[in-house]
Structure formats: structure tokens, C-alpha cells
């Protein structure tokens, strides 16, 4: 049973990680500008948050998952503003050939940013609920070791995807000229800021005021 849960978790982790959204672009951008290690640490922040949410949903802990859903307005507001700020900063930053800032404090901040953005997003909880329902994952309420195995599998699957992605980026990093990286800056920055703006527009008071449907 535990081996099956581990394999199931790995597959779910890969399924969650593969679609490249705003946070994926953020991690890739960091890899190109701050070095592969910086990008990998960003990806592991996403993987850690995904794994933690996976365990919470599997255990059916309503205290935390309920908090994330019930306070989604504030969480989405903070996340939307942060994505907008990150997107604008990336868009306006000119790429350089200086040494990557891979000091410990910088890496901790890099990890914390993507972890908090992923964990605080109520959509992450809803994604796992939908995947578990479609996958047929049964509730592991009270089975803490089994939930830990599933959580480990999700982290391993997600982490494997990020490691493979950044190994590939490292191998072909020499092909990315400053001009190419500059375009990646502008495109990814615009997409990240746009995603943050959409999140802000999706907040109910703004929808009511602007008459926008999401």
C-alpha cells in the first residue's frame, strides 16, 4: 500500500508541476538571471508547498484548508500584488553577465517567495481536491504515516520535474544571449504581472465594481 501511495504521489507531483504558469516562468527567469541554483531553489519552494498542501488535503485537515479557502480574498490580494510587483521588477530589469547572487540569504529568500506564493494560493488546495477526486484517492484522515508517504511522493515528483528542467537550462545556458534573456525578461515579466492583475480583478469587490465576470 505504501509503495502504491508513493508512486501515486510522484505521478500527482509531476502532474501538478509540469504546466508552466506564472510561478514556473518566475523560476525559469530566476534560473536564467541568477543561475541554475537560484532557479532550482525557487522550483523546490513550489514543490515543498505543493507537497504540504497535498498532505493537508489528504488528511482532510479542515483547519488549514478551511482557513485558506475562507481567507482567500486577503491571500489572493497579497499574492496578486506580489506577482504584479515581481512581474514589473522582472520586466524592467536589464540582464547582465555578472556573477549569480547565490549566497545563503538570497537563496532562502528565493525559496520563501515561491513557497509562500504557492501555499497561500487557495487554488492550490482546490487543484489537489480535484485531482484526488478524479484519481480516486481515498481520505487518509487519521493515517498520518500514509499521508506522509503521499506527501513525500508529491514532493519527489514535483522536485524531479524542476531538477530536470534546470539541468536542461544549465546545459543550454550558453545559447541564451543577453538579447534573448532580455526578451525572456520582458515576456515573462509581462505574463507574471498580468497574472497578478487578473488575480486582483477576480476579487469580488472589484468584480462588482467593474462588472467583470470570471
C-alpha positions in Angstrom: 0.0 0.0 0.0 2.8 2.5 1.0 4.7 1.8 -2.3 1.5 2.4 -4.2 0.9 5.7 -2.4 4.5 6.8 -3.0 4.2 6.1 -6.8 0.8 7.8 -6.8 2.2 10.8 -5.1 5.1 11.0 -7.6 2.7 10.9 -10.5 0.5 13.6 -9.0 3.5 15.8 -8.2 4.6 15.6 -11.8 1.1 16.4 -13.0 1.0 19.5 -10.8 4.4 20.7 -11.7 4.5 20.3 -15.5 2.1 23.0 -16.5 4.2 26.2 -16.8 2.2 29.0 -15.1 3.3 32.4 -13.7 5.4 30.8 -10.9 7.0 28.4 -13.4 8.0 31.4 -15.5 9.3 33.1 -12.4 11.5 30.1 -11.6 12.8 29.9 -15.1 13.6 33.6 -15.2 15.5 33.3 -12.0 17.5 30.4 -13.4 18.5 32.5 -16.4 19.4 35.6 -14.5 20.5 34.3 -11.1 22.0 31.0 -12.1 20.6 27.4 -12.2 20.9 27.0 -8.4 18.7 30.1 -7.8 16.1 28.7 -10.2 16.2 25.3 -8.7 15.7 26.6 -5.2 12.7 28.6 -6.5 11.3 25.4 -8.0 11.9 23.4 -4.8 9.9 26.2 -2.9 6.9 25.4 -5.2 7.4 21.7 -4.8 7.6 22.0 -1.0 4.3 24.0 -0.9 2.6 21.6 -3.3 3.6 18.6 -1.1 2.5 20.3 2.1 -0.9 21.1 0.6 -1.2 17.6 -0.8 -0.7 16.1 2.7 -3.2 18.6 4.3 -5.9 17.8 1.7 -5.2 14.0 2.0 -5.6 14.2 5.8 -8.7 16.3 5.4 -7.4 18.8 7.9 -10.2 21.4 7.7 -8.5 23.9 10.0 -5.8 24.8 7.5 -7.5 24.1 4.2 -10.6 25.9 5.5 -8.5 28.9 6.5 -7.0 29.1 3.1 -10.4 29.0 1.4 -12.2 31.2 3.9 -9.5 33.9 3.8 -8.9 33.7 0.0 -9.7 37.3 -0.5 -6.8 38.5 1.6 -4.5 35.8 0.3 -5.3 36.5 -3.3 -4.9 40.2 -2.7 -1.4 39.8 -1.2 -0.5 37.2 -3.9 -1.8 39.4 -6.7 0.1 42.4 -5.5 3.3 40.4 -5.0 3.0 38.9 -8.5 2.4 42.4 -10.0 5.5 43.8 -8.2 7.7 40.8 -9.2 6.5 41.0 -12.8 7.2 44.7 -13.1 10.6 44.3 -11.5 11.5 41.5 -13.9 10.2 43.4 -16.9 12.3 46.5 -16.0 15.5 44.7 -15.0 18.2 44.6 -17.7 20.1 41.3 -17.9 23.8 41.4 -17.1 26.7 39.0 -17.2 27.6 39.5 -13.6 28.1 36.6 -11.1 24.8 35.0 -9.9 23.7 36.0 -6.4 23.8 32.5 -4.9 24.5 33.5 -1.3 22.6 31.7 1.5 20.4 34.6 2.5 19.5 35.2 -1.2 18.6 31.6 -1.7 16.5 31.5 1.4 14.5 34.5 0.2 14.2 32.9 -3.2 12.8 29.7 -1.7 10.5 31.5 0.7 8.9 33.7 -2.0 7.8 30.8 -4.2 6.8 28.6 -1.2 4.5 31.3 0.3 3.0 32.3 -3.1 2.1 28.6 -3.8 1.0 27.7 -0.3 -1.2 30.8 0.2 -3.0 30.4 -3.0 -6.4 28.8 -2.4 -6.4 27.4 -6.0 -3.6 25.1 -4.9 -6.0 23.4 -2.4 -8.7 23.2 -5.0 -6.4 21.7 -7.5 -5.5 18.8 -5.2 -9.1 18.3 -4.2 -10.0 18.0 -7.9 -7.0 15.7 -8.7 -7.8 13.4 -5.7 -11.4 13.2 -6.8 -10.5 12.3 -10.3 -7.7 10.0 -9.3 -9.8 8.2 -6.8 -7.5 9.0 -3.8 -9.3 8.0 -0.6 -9.2 10.1 2.5 -6.2 9.4 4.7 -7.8 11.0 7.8 -6.0 9.8 10.9 -3.4 7.8 8.8 -0.5 10.2 9.3 2.2 7.9 8.0 0.3 7.1 4.9 -0.3 10.8 4.3 3.4 11.5 4.9 4.3 8.9 2.2 1.9 10.5 -0.2 3.3 13.9 0.6 6.9 12.6 0.0 5.8 11.2 -3.3 4.3 14.5 -4.4 7.4 16.4 -3.4 9.7 13.9 -5.2 7.6 14.0 -8.4 7.5 17.8 -8.4 11.2 18.1 -7.5 12.2 15.7 -10.2 10.5 17.9 -12.8 12.2 21.0 -11.6 15.6 19.3 -11.4 15.2 18.0 -15.0 14.1 21.4 -16.2 17.1 23.3 -14.6 19.6 20.6 -15.7 18.3 21.3 -19.3 18.6 25.1 -18.8 22.1 24.6 -17.4 23.2 22.5 -20.4 21.9 25.0 -22.9 22.6 28.2 -20.9 25.4 29.3 -23.3 22.8 29.6 -26.1 20.9 32.3 -24.3 22.5 35.6 -25.3 21.8 38.9 -23.4 19.4 39.9 -26.1 17.4 36.6 -25.8 17.4 36.8 -22.0 16.2 40.4 -22.3 13.2 39.2 -24.4 12.5 36.4 -21.9 12.6 39.1 -19.1 10.0 41.2 -20.9 7.7 38.4 -21.8 7.8 36.5 -18.5 7.6 39.8 -16.6 4.5 40.8 -18.5 2.9 37.4 -18.0 3.7 37.3 -14.3 2.4 40.9 -13.8 -0.6 40.1 -16.0 -1.4 37.0 -13.8 -1.2 39.2 -10.7 -3.5 41.8 -12.3 -6.1 39.1 -13.2 -6.0 37.8 -9.6 -6.7 41.3 -8.4 -9.6 41.7 -10.8 -11.0 38.4 -9.7 -11.6 39.7 -6.2 -15.3 40.1 -5.7 -15.4 43.8 -4.7 -13.5 44.6 -7.9 -15.8 42.3 -10.0 -18.8 44.0 -8.6 -17.4 47.5 -9.2 -16.2 46.8 -12.7 -18.9 44.4 -13.8 -16.4 41.7 -14.8 -17.2 38.1 -14.8 -14.6 35.4 -14.1 
